[in-house]
């Protein structure tokens, strides 16, 4: 849904009340997200003008508002790093895994659920609307619009395809274990969990794809708890990461410490590498 004037009028004229209500709800969500993005852009413009030497009083005069209103915008508008995830709403997806018991029931890994919930909380704190989806074993494309895909290359074609687009980092399987590798240097990184079965850590891959007018953030742990390390890191360092990479596509590796499924710490292992 684009939110164009023609679409607005088309929704108003839709004769089916249920379809009209559904379309109106979707369009309302889109407009709300764009209004929030405009507030972020205005705050960023004020700060940019100030960095270029204008006083806040001069900026207020130029914008036709009071200095108090400028202060209010600076204090209440969404933070610049909101743009890391796009404009919104953002779809978050985790793999739907196939069970190994006699019923072969599908399930979502508990560590993936924890990562999804932590990422959803971060997005909500940035005033981004969230929609959930599941990544089935044959999913090849993310949903339309901005998205966060929490999925490794072995779980679905979608995870493998996104990683194949990365010119720097990837994942390979060797000797029955997975590694994050640097495609340019040959350097590789293994999970602490594989070094010792009782290991209390993991590593994960993080990438940000810029695809036309949308953003797709890709997260993939060597093991599913590792993805939680990325959510932990972003929740504490998103501002400084956004300052480093801006609106550019990039990838990096994150190492985390674990107490069971609970992430107790996270840090950069490699990168970020801007493409």
C-alpha positions as CSV (number, residue, x, y, z in Angstrom):
1,X,0.0,0.0,0.0
2,X,1.6,3.3,-1.1
3,X,-0.6,5.9,0.5
4,X,-1.0,7.9,-2.7
5,X,-4.0,10.3,-3.1
6,X,-5.5,8.0,-5.7
7,X,-5.4,5.1,-3.2
8,X,-6.9,7.3,-0.5
9,X,-9.9,8.1,-2.8
10,X,-10.1,4.5,-3.9
11,X,-10.5,3.3,-0.3
12,X,-13.2,5.9,0.3
13,X,-15.2,4.6,-2.7
14,X,-14.8,0.9,-1.9
15,X,-18.4,-0.5,-1.8
16,X,-17.5,-3.5,0.5
17,X,-17.6,-2.3,4.1
18,X,-15.3,-5.0,5.5
19,X,-12.7,-4.6,2.7
20,X,-13.0,-0.8,3.1
21,X,-12.5,-1.1,6.9
22,X,-9.4,-3.3,6.4
23,X,-7.9,-1.1,3.8
24,X,-8.6,2.0,5.8
25,X,-6.9,0.4,8.8
26,X,-3.8,-0.4,6.8
27,X,-3.7,3.1,5.2
28,X,-4.1,4.7,8.7
29,X,-1.1,2.7,10.0
30,X,1.0,3.8,7.0
31,X,0.0,7.4,7.5
32,X,0.8,7.3,11.2
33,X,4.3,5.8,10.5
34,X,5.0,8.5,7.8
35,X,3.9,11.3,10.2
36,X,6.3,9.9,12.8
37,X,9.1,9.8,10.2
38,X,8.4,13.4,9.2
39,X,8.8,14.4,12.9
40,X,12.1,12.6,13.0
41,X,13.2,14.3,9.8
42,X,12.3,17.7,11.1
43,X,14.3,17.1,14.3
44,X,17.2,16.0,12.2
45,X,17.0,19.1,10.0
46,X,17.0,21.3,13.1
47,X,20.1,19.6,14.5
48,X,21.8,19.7,11.1
49,X,21.1,23.5,10.7
50,X,22.5,24.0,14.2
51,X,25.6,22.0,13.4
52,X,26.1,24.3,10.4
53,X,26.3,27.3,12.7
54,X,22.7,28.6,13.1
55,X,21.4,29.3,16.6
56,X,18.2,27.7,17.7
57,X,16.6,31.2,17.8
58,X,17.6,31.7,14.1
59,X,16.3,28.3,13.2
60,X,13.0,29.0,14.9
61,X,12.6,32.3,13.0
62,X,13.4,30.6,9.7
63,X,10.9,27.9,10.3
64,X,8.2,30.3,11.5
65,X,7.9,28.8,15.0
66,X,8.9,29.8,18.5
67,X,12.2,28.8,20.1
68,X,10.2,26.9,22.7
69,X,8.6,24.8,19.9
70,X,12.1,24.1,18.5
71,X,13.1,22.8,22.0
72,X,9.9,20.7,22.2
73,X,10.7,19.1,18.8
74,X,14.2,18.3,19.8
75,X,13.0,16.7,23.1
76,X,10.0,14.8,21.8
77,X,10.6,13.8,18.2
78,X,11.9,10.3,17.5
79,X,15.6,9.8,17.7
80,X,17.7,9.8,14.4
81,X,18.5,6.1,14.7
82,X,14.9,5.3,14.1
83,X,15.8,5.4,10.4
84,X,18.0,2.4,10.9
85,X,14.9,0.2,10.5
86,X,13.2,2.3,7.8
87,X,10.0,4.2,8.0
88,X,7.7,1.5,9.2
89,X,5.6,-0.4,9.9
90,X,8.2,-3.1,10.2
91,X,7.5,-6.8,9.8
92,X,9.6,-9.1,12.0
93,X,9.9,-12.8,11.0
94,X,11.4,-15.9,12.7
95,X,11.7,-19.4,11.3
96,X,9.0,-22.0,11.7
97,X,11.0,-25.1,12.4
98,X,10.1,-28.7,11.8
99,X,9.9,-30.9,14.9
100,X,11.8,-34.2,15.2
101,X,9.3,-36.2,17.3
102,X,6.9,-38.8,16.0
103,X,4.3,-36.1,15.3
104,X,6.7,-33.8,13.3
105,X,5.0,-30.7,14.7
106,X,6.2,-27.3,13.5
107,X,7.4,-24.9,16.2
108,X,9.1,-21.6,16.9
109,X,12.4,-21.9,18.8
110,X,12.2,-20.3,22.3
111,X,15.4,-18.4,21.7
112,X,13.9,-17.0,18.4
113,X,10.8,-15.9,20.4
114,X,13.1,-14.1,22.9
115,X,14.9,-12.3,20.0
116,X,11.7,-11.4,18.3
117,X,10.3,-9.9,21.5
118,X,13.5,-7.9,22.3
119,X,13.5,-6.6,18.7
120,X,9.8,-5.7,18.9
121,X,10.4,-3.8,22.2
122,X,13.3,-1.8,20.5
123,X,11.1,-1.0,17.5
124,X,8.2,0.1,19.8
125,X,10.6,2.4,21.7
126,X,11.4,4.1,18.3
127,X,7.7,4.6,17.6
128,X,7.8,2.0,14.8
129,X,4.7,-0.1,14.2
130,X,5.4,-3.9,14.2
131,X,3.8,-6.8,12.4
132,X,4.9,-10.4,12.9
133,X,5.3,-13.1,10.3
134,X,6.8,-16.6,10.3
135,X,9.5,-17.8,7.9
136,X,8.5,-21.2,6.6
137,X,11.2,-23.6,5.3
138,X,10.4,-22.6,1.7
139,X,10.1,-18.8,2.2
140,X,12.3,-17.1,-0.4
141,X,11.3,-13.4,-0.1
142,X,10.6,-11.0,2.8
143,X,7.2,-9.4,3.0
144,X,6.7,-6.0,1.3
145,X,7.9,-2.9,3.2
146,X,10.5,-2.6,5.9
147,X,11.4,-5.9,7.6
148,X,13.6,-7.6,10.2
149,X,14.4,-11.2,9.2
150,X,15.7,-13.4,12.0
151,X,16.8,-16.4,10.0
152,X,20.0,-18.3,9.1
153,X,20.9,-19.7,5.7
154,X,20.0,-23.3,6.8
155,X,16.4,-22.4,7.9
156,X,15.0,-21.0,4.6
157,X,16.0,-19.8,1.2
158,X,15.3,-16.3,2.4
159,X,18.2,-16.4,4.9
160,X,20.6,-17.8,2.3
161,X,19.6,-15.3,-0.4
162,X,20.0,-12.3,1.8
163,X,23.4,-13.5,3.0
164,X,24.5,-14.2,-0.6
165,X,23.9,-10.5,-1.4
166,X,26.5,-9.5,1.2
167,X,29.9,-8.9,-0.5
168,X,31.9,-9.2,2.7
169,X,30.5,-11.6,5.3
170,X,28.7,-14.9,5.0
171,X,28.2,-18.3,6.7
172,X,29.7,-21.7,5.7
173,X,29.3,-25.1,7.1
174,X,32.5,-27.1,7.6
175,X,33.1,-30.2,9.7
176,X,29.5,-30.3,11.0
177,X,29.6,-26.7,12.3
178,X,28.8,-23.3,11.0
179,X,31.2,-20.4,10.7
180,X,30.9,-16.7,10.0
181,X,33.4,-15.9,7.3
182,X,35.0,-12.9,5.6
183,X,34.6,-13.5,1.9
184,X,37.4,-11.1,1.1
185,X,40.1,-12.2,3.6
186,X,39.1,-15.8,4.3
187,X,39.1,-15.1,8.1
188,X,36.4,-17.1,9.9
189,X,34.7,-16.9,13.3
190,X,33.4,-19.8,15.3
191,X,30.9,-20.0,18.1
192,X,32.2,-20.4,21.6
193,X,29.3,-22.9,22.1
194,X,31.1,-25.2,19.6
195,X,34.4,-24.9,21.4
196,X,32.8,-26.3,24.5
197,X,29.3,-27.8,24.7
198,X,28.7,-26.0,27.9
199,X,30.0,-22.8,26.5
200,X,28.2,-19.7,27.6
201,X,28.4,-17.6,24.4
202,X,27.5,-17.5,20.8
203,X,28.1,-15.3,17.7
204,X,25.7,-13.9,15.1
205,X,25.6,-12.1,11.8
206,X,23.9,-8.7,11.3
207,X,23.3,-6.9,8.0
208,X,21.2,-4.0,6.8
209,X,20.0,-4.1,3.2
210,X,18.8,-0.9,1.4
211,X,16.4,-2.1,-1.3
212,X,14.8,0.8,-3.2
213,X,12.6,2.6,-0.7
214,X,12.7,-0.1,2.0
215,X,15.1,-1.5,4.6
216,X,15.6,-5.2,5.4
217,X,17.6,-6.0,8.5
218,X,19.0,-9.5,8.6
219,X,20.0,-11.3,11.8
220,X,21.3,-14.9,11.9
221,X,23.0,-16.6,14.9
222,X,25.3,-19.5,14.5
223,X,22.9,-21.0,17.1
224,X,19.5,-19.4,17.8
225,X,20.5,-17.8,21.1
226,X,23.2,-15.8,19.2
227,X,20.5,-13.9,17.4
228,X,19.5,-12.6,20.8
229,X,23.0,-11.1,21.1
230,X,22.3,-8.9,18.2
231,X,19.0,-7.7,19.7
232,X,20.9,-7.0,22.9
233,X,23.6,-5.1,21.1
234,X,21.2,-3.0,19.1
235,X,19.2,-2.2,22.2
236,X,22.3,-0.6,23.7
237,X,24.4,0.7,20.8
238,X,21.9,1.5,18.0
239,X,22.6,5.3,18.2
240,X,26.4,4.9,17.8
241,X,26.0,2.2,15.1
242,X,23.7,4.5,13.1
243,X,26.2,7.3,13.5
244,X,28.8,5.0,11.9
245,X,26.8,3.6,9.0
246,X,24.1,6.2,8.3
247,X,21.7,5.0,5.7
248,X,24.2,2.7,4.0
249,X,24.0,-1.1,3.7
250,X,26.5,-3.0,5.8
251,X,27.2,-6.2,7.7
252,X,29.0,-7.1,10.9
253,X,29.4,-9.9,13.4
254,X,28.4,-9.8,17.1
255,X,29.6,-11.9,20.0
256,X,27.5,-12.4,23.1
257,X,27.7,-14.0,26.5
258,X,24.8,-16.2,27.7
259,X,23.3,-17.5,30.9
260,X,21.1,-20.2,29.5
261,X,19.0,-18.3,26.9
262,X,19.5,-15.0,28.6
263,X,22.0,-12.6,27.0
264,X,24.2,-11.1,29.6
265,X,26.5,-9.1,27.4
266,X,27.3,-8.3,23.7
267,X,30.1,-6.8,21.7
268,X,31.4,-6.3,18.2
269,X,33.3,-9.2,16.8
270,X,34.0,-7.9,13.3
271,X,32.9,-4.8,11.3
272,X,30.8,-3.0,10.5
273,X,31.7,-3.3,6.8
274,X,29.9,-0.8,4.7
275,X,29.1,-2.1,1.2
